[in-house]
Amino acid sequence: MSWIVEDNQLTQTFTFKNFKEAWGFMSKVALVAEKMDHHPNWSNVYNKVTIKLSTHDAGDIVTDLDHKLAAEIDKLV
């Protein structure tokens, strides 16, 4: 997947077949994020999930932790 840096956040939009698949993806991401103790800013509209990653403890900038979570998220698609 091709994440981009936008407004100091690592950003990606994922498109799925329908809402059910999008929600299932979000559930998987939630489990990974919780395990890493690093939680995304995200939104969902029907079949699209937009994820924005930054590290709040580092002043809301993109860090290695964000890149690691992005790589784990990519494995779920």
N, C-alpha and C positions, 0 to 999 in steps of 0.2 A: 504494500500500500504506500501511497505517497502522502505523507504528512507534510504540512506546510507550517511555517511560523507566521502567525498573524496576530497582531496586537499583543506581542510577548506571550503567546500561547501556541503550543503545538496542536494543530487543528486538522481534523479529518471528518468528512461526511461519508457515511456508509449507507448504501441503498439496498433494500431487501425486496423480496417478492410481495410482502404484505406486512400488516401490523404485527401479526403473530410472530413472524420470523424476526422482525426488528426487536420486539419485546424479549424474545428468547435470547437474542444476542446481548441485549442490555443486562439480562439476568446473569449471563456468563461473565460479562465484564465486571459486574458488581462483585462477584465472588473473587475474581483475580485482584481487583482493586482493594478489597477488604484485606485479603491476604498480604498484600504489599503495604497496607496502611497508607495508601495514596489514592485519593478519590477524585474522579474527573468532574469537570463542569460539563454537563451534557444536556441535550434536548432531543425530543422525539416528536416527529409529526408523521403520522401514518407509517410509511415504510422507510423513512429516513431517520438516521441517528447521527447527530453531530456531537463530536467529542472534542473538548478543548482541555489541554493539559498544561498546567504550570505548577510550580512548587510554591505554595503560600508561605511556608517557613523561610524561603529564600527571597522573599519580596516579590512574589508573583512573577518570577522569571522561569524560563525553560531550563531545566537541569538534566543531568544524567538519569535521574529517577523518572522523569517524564518520558525520556527516550526508551527506558526499560519497560515502562508500562505500555507505551505505544507498541513496542515489539511483541509484548505478550498479547495485546489486543489483536494485532494482526494475525496471530496464530489461531484466533477464534473464528475468523471469517472463512 
